[in-house]
């Protein structure tokens, strides 16, 4: 039996021209790395150069995008290779002014 929620969740539309916006912010290094992403960056031995390289050269991995209703925002996934050819996924989000690096995940290798 389905239960109705006492409220409706409205999902914000996705950003048009997303990958262009991500590449632009990557090139200009106009982004903020939140503490969780900073922890993962250290854990996976990922440099700022690696992050910028993936943001500029990576591809939108739309199937990994997630809507976060508590923030009324999308987390977008970008996947690419680091400068030393490691496979990396970066989750980014946007607030009113900034691109936020939510997390970085090194793929294909266990912690």
trRosetta pair geometry for C-beta under 8 A, 3 or more apart (Angstrom, degrees):
i j d omega theta_ij theta_ji phi_ij phi_ji
5 8 7.2 137 83 -86 112 37
5 9 7.4 16 84 -22 158 95
9 69 5.3 -48 -150 -121 122 140
11 67 5.4 -23 -140 -154 109 160
11 69 7.6 -70 -96 -91 71 88
12 67 7.5 167 41 -141 80 110
12 72 5.6 94 -32 171 124 78
12 73 6.5 -10 41 -99 146 34
12 74 6.7 -126 78 -27 106 90
14 18 6.7 -41 161 -60 103 131
14 65 7.5 6 -111 179 125 159
14 74 5.8 35 -112 -32 74 168
14 76 7.8 102 -149 -86 104 113
15 18 4.8 111 85 -91 99 85
15 21 6.3 -64 142 30 137 155
15 74 7.3 -140 -8 52 90 132
15 76 7.7 -65 32 -50 114 144
15 94 6.4 65 -61 22 146 146
17 20 4.5 -37 172 40 97 122
17 21 5.9 105 113 -27 86 95
18 21 5.8 -65 -153 36 30 109
18 22 6.3 25 156 -17 69 107
18 60 6.1 79 98 -98 122 143
18 76 6.1 -167 -174 -136 135 161
19 22 5.5 -51 -145 38 36 113
19 23 6.2 36 156 -19 67 105
19 59 7.4 -17 -121 -147 136 43
19 60 5.0 -103 -73 -37 108 113
19 78 7.8 133 -119 -110 82 107
20 23 5.9 -55 -146 38 29 109
20 24 6.2 31 154 -21 64 108
21 24 5.7 -53 -147 35 29 114
21 25 6.4 24 156 -13 64 107
21 94 7.8 -15 139 -77 139 144
21 99 7.5 164 144 -81 97 128
22 25 6.0 -59 -149 40 29 106
22 26 6.2 32 152 -22 65 109
22 55 5.7 -138 161 -164 92 86
22 60 7.7 148 19 -79 151 93
22 76 7.3 -122 -71 100 134 138
22 78 6.0 173 171 -75 156 144
22 92 6.2 139 -119 58 110 160
22 99 7.0 140 -115 -142 61 150
23 26 5.5 -55 -146 37 31 115
23 27 6.3 33 156 -21 66 104
23 55 6.6 162 -104 146 40 75
23 56 5.4 83 -143 -131 79 50
24 27 5.9 -53 -148 34 28 110
24 28 6.5 5 161 2 63 111
24 30 8.0 -23 126 44 76 118
25 28 6.2 -66 -141 51 29 97
25 29 7.9 77 163 -108 57 2
25 30 4.8 -100 -146 71 75 88
25 31 5.3 88 156 -58 115 97
25 55 7.0 -88 86 172 83 137
25 99 4.4 57 177 11 167 151
26 29 7.2 18 -174 -77 31 44
26 31 7.3 10 -85 -20 50 132
26 51 7.9 -152 -132 134 98 72
26 52 5.3 140 -174 -151 88 61
26 54 7.9 -138 -131 80 144 51
26 55 2.9 177 -96 113 134 121
26 56 4.5 -153 114 -56 134 72
27 52 7.8 112 -85 -167 26 101
27 56 5.8 98 -66 -102 75 112
29 48 7.8 38 -134 172 118 116
29 52 6.3 -29 -91 -102 88 123
30 98 7.6 -141 156 -137 83 69
30 99 6.7 88 110 27 77 107
31 55 7.6 -140 -22 -108 155 162
31 92 7.3 -66 -140 -132 133 118
31 98 6.9 113 -138 -179 43 89
31 99 4.4 -52 -110 86 91 99
31 100 6.9 160 -168 -97 86 15
31 101 5.6 75 151 -32 126 95
32 98 5.2 10 2 174 115 142
32 99 7.4 161 20 84 70 50
32 100 5.4 -28 68 -111 94 67
32 101 6.9 -154 92 17 42 79
33 37 4.8 -125 -167 93 83 121
33 38 5.3 109 133 -65 114 84
33 41 6.9 2 -170 -28 142 147
33 51 7.6 -38 -88 -147 122 171
33 100 8.0 133 -104 -166 19 59
33 101 4.4 -19 -109 57 66 123
34 37 5.2 89 56 14 71 104
34 38 7.1 -130 102 -10 34 92
34 100 5.7 33 -35 -174 109 108
34 101 6.5 -161 11 77 74 63
34 102 6.2 10 31 -118 128 39
35 38 5.3 -55 -145 34 35 116
35 39 6.5 38 156 -21 67 100
36 39 5.8 -53 -156 32 32 112
36 40 6.6 25 151 -12 65 105
36 102 6.9 -6 78 175 121 55
36 103 5.8 -48 123 -86 108 87
37 40 5.6 -54 -145 41 36 109
37 41 6.0 47 151 -29 67 104
37 91 7.9 -143 -91 60 114 86
37 101 4.5 157 166 121 171 94
37 102 5.9 137 -58 116 117 17
37 103 5.0 -147 -93 -101 79 30
37 104 5.6 84 -156 -8 88 85
38 41 5.4 -47 -146 30 30 119
38 42 6.7 29 155 -15 61 103
39 42 6.0 -59 -155 37 30 107
39 43 6.2 30 151 -20 66 110
40 43 5.3 -54 -141 39 35 115
40 44 5.9 12 166 -1 70 112
40 46 7.5 4 124 26 76 130
40 103 5.3 60 14 -159 160 81
40 104 5.0 170 110 56 118 75
40 105 6.8 -46 -179 -76 140 52
41 44 6.6 -68 -140 49 19 93
41 46 4.7 -100 -145 67 66 101
41 47 7.9 112 -174 -83 104 12
41 51 7.3 -26 -114 -56 118 126
41 104 5.4 68 -78 39 71 136
42 45 7.5 21 -175 -74 30 41
43 111 6.9 -23 165 -139 114 110
44 104 6.4 -133 47 111 142 104
44 105 7.4 161 -64 -149 159 24
44 106 4.1 167 -155 -16 130 121
44 111 7.9 -79 -86 -113 76 80
46 50 4.8 -117 -165 77 79 143
46 51 6.5 87 151 -52 112 87
46 82 7.1 -133 -134 -100 86 140
46 88 6.8 112 -120 -123 130 137
46 104 5.2 -123 71 130 167 149
46 106 6.7 -162 -61 -62 114 104
47 50 4.7 110 54 0 72 97
47 51 7.2 -133 101 -1 46 84
48 51 5.5 -52 -150 36 37 113
48 52 6.2 36 153 -17 69 105
49 52 5.9 -55 -146 39 29 109
49 53 6.2 34 154 -23 64 109
49 83 6.0 -19 133 -15 110 139
50 53 5.6 -56 -147 35 28 114
50 54 6.5 23 158 -14 65 106
50 82 4.0 -14 -140 -136 103 111
50 83 6.1 -110 -94 6 66 89
50 84 7.9 -45 -97 21 108 86
50 86 7.5 -10 -143 57 131 112
50 88 6.5 124 162 -41 110 168
51 54 6.1 -59 -150 38 28 105
51 55 6.3 28 154 -19 65 109
51 90 6.4 108 -142 -99 81 144
51 101 6.6 -7 -160 -119 136 152
51 104 6.5 -81 -98 -93 101 139
52 55 5.7 -56 -146 38 31 112
52 56 6.2 22 159 -13 66 111
53 56 6.1 -63 -147 41 25 104
53 57 5.9 -19 170 20 65 118
53 80 7.2 -153 123 115 77 129
53 81 7.7 -64 132 97 117 59
53 82 6.0 94 77 -149 135 46
53 83 5.1 -161 -66 -54 168 82
54 57 6.5 -74 -125 58 23 84
54 58 4.4 33 180 -43 68 126
54 78 6.2 128 146 121 97 110
54 79 7.5 -68 -165 -176 113 18
54 80 4.0 166 -140 62 75 114
54 81 7.2 179 -96 60 84 24
54 82 6.5 -32 -51 -84 104 58
54 88 5.1 -87 -86 84 152 121
54 90 5.6 134 110 -10 133 126
55 58 6.4 -17 -87 22 13 113
55 78 6.3 62 -109 115 51 161
55 80 8.0 -129 -24 29 20 142
55 90 6.6 -51 -71 67 79 158
55 92 7.7 81 -114 -54 105 145
57 80 5.2 132 95 -163 83 148
57 81 7.3 -52 106 51 128 76
58 78 4.3 93 106 166 139 97
58 79 5.5 167 -164 80 114 26
58 80 2.8 -114 -94 -30 85 122
58 81 8.0 169 -91 16 79 47
58 88 7.8 -88 -91 82 133 89
58 90 7.1 164 21 28 171 109
59 78 7.0 158 75 -155 27 67
59 79 5.9 -28 61 63 80 80
59 80 6.5 134 8 -72 65 88
60 76 6.7 -45 -139 178 97 111
60 77 7.2 103 -166 81 55 63
60 78 6.2 -41 -99 -101 46 69
61 64 4.6 17 116 23 108 117
61 65 7.7 171 96 -37 63 72
61 77 4.1 -60 68 109 101 112
61 78 6.7 162 8 -112 90 13
61 79 4.3 60 -43 -8 129 115
61 89 6.6 -51 29 -129 153 107
62 65 5.5 -25 -159 -9 49 117
62 77 7.5 -164 -72 53 14 97
63 77 7.9 -52 66 53 53 138
64 77 3.5 8 90 -1 116 164
64 79 7.7 96 24 -43 147 114
64 89 6.8 -64 132 -160 169 138
64 91 7.8 -115 135 -92 111 95
65 74 5.9 -5 -175 -174 109 110
65 75 6.6 168 -156 87 58 58
65 76 5.3 -10 -112 -116 99 53
65 77 5.8 -129 -65 6 54 90
66 74 7.2 153 82 -157 39 62
66 75 4.8 -1 59 54 89 106
66 91 7.8 -10 29 -142 106 129
67 73 7.7 177 -153 99 60 29
67 74 5.5 -40 -101 -100 64 70
67 75 7.8 -166 -85 19 17 73
68 71 4.5 19 109 35 116 105
68 72 7.7 -58 93 -1 72 15
68 73 5.6 -10 58 67 102 73
68 74 7.3 158 14 -108 80 17
68 75 6.0 66 -24 -20 115 102
68 93 7.5 -28 23 -109 132 146
69 72 6.6 25 -159 -78 41 52
71 93 7.3 17 121 177 148 155
73 93 5.1 72 142 -168 128 121
73 94 6.9 -163 -155 61 121 57
73 95 7.2 -47 -95 -88 152 60
74 93 6.5 176 90 -124 49 85
74 94 8.0 12 60 28 83 87
75 91 4.7 9 175 -178 111 113
75 92 7.1 151 -158 72 63 27
75 93 5.0 -47 -99 -68 62 104
75 102 5.4 -37 -134 12 116 167
76 91 7.0 150 72 -155 37 59
76 92 5.3 -28 62 65 92 82
76 93 7.0 149 11 -85 78 49
77 89 5.7 -16 -164 -169 102 108
77 90 7.4 145 -154 75 51 43
77 91 5.7 -28 -94 -97 66 71
78 89 7.1 150 77 -157 44 56
78 90 4.8 -18 61 61 98 94
78 91 7.9 174 19 -85 73 24
78 92 6.4 21 -3 2 115 113
79 87 7.3 3 -173 -174 97 86
79 88 7.1 172 -148 90 56 47
79 89 4.8 -21 -97 -100 84 77
79 90 7.8 179 -79 20 37 66
79 107 7.6 15 -142 -11 109 148
80 87 7.9 -169 111 -145 21 54
80 88 6.3 -22 70 62 61 88
81 85 5.2 -15 -172 -134 122 44
81 86 6.7 138 -156 62 66 32
81 87 6.3 -38 -99 -92 66 49
81 88 7.1 118 -128 17 18 89
82 85 6.7 -58 65 18 72 13
82 86 4.4 5 26 49 120 88
82 88 5.4 78 -48 -15 93 132
86 106 6.1 -27 159 -144 125 103
86 108 7.9 -161 -164 60 73 116
86 109 7.8 -42 -152 -1 109 134
87 106 7.2 105 80 -169 63 58
87 107 4.2 -65 111 66 110 106
87 108 5.1 74 46 6 129 126
88 104 6.3 -15 -170 -170 110 95
88 105 7.0 147 -160 77 59 50
88 106 5.9 -32 -103 -106 76 55
88 107 6.6 -167 -88 7 20 90
89 104 7.4 158 85 -158 51 47
89 105 4.5 -11 60 59 98 104
89 107 5.9 77 -13 -44 99 116
90 101 6.3 -52 -170 -143 110 96
90 103 7.4 -178 -150 91 47 50
90 104 5.3 -13 -104 -106 77 75
90 105 7.7 -170 -75 22 34 71
91 101 7.6 107 78 -169 56 52
91 102 4.1 -57 104 65 103 114
91 103 4.8 27 36 45 113 84
91 104 7.9 -144 20 -70 71 35
91 105 7.8 51 -16 -7 96 106
92 99 5.6 -4 -174 -179 121 99
92 100 6.4 150 -160 77 64 52
92 101 5.9 -36 -101 -103 79 48
92 102 6.3 -179 -102 1 20 92
93 99 7.6 157 81 -159 34 55
93 100 4.8 -18 63 59 84 107
93 102 5.5 67 -5 -51 104 120
94 98 7.0 -178 -148 92 59 44
94 99 5.5 -31 -97 -103 79 60
94 100 7.0 -179 -87 12 25 84
95 98 5.4 16 46 49 97 84
95 100 6.5 59 -13 -26 96 119
101 104 6.9 2 173 -48 116 94
106 109 5.7 -31 128 52 111 109
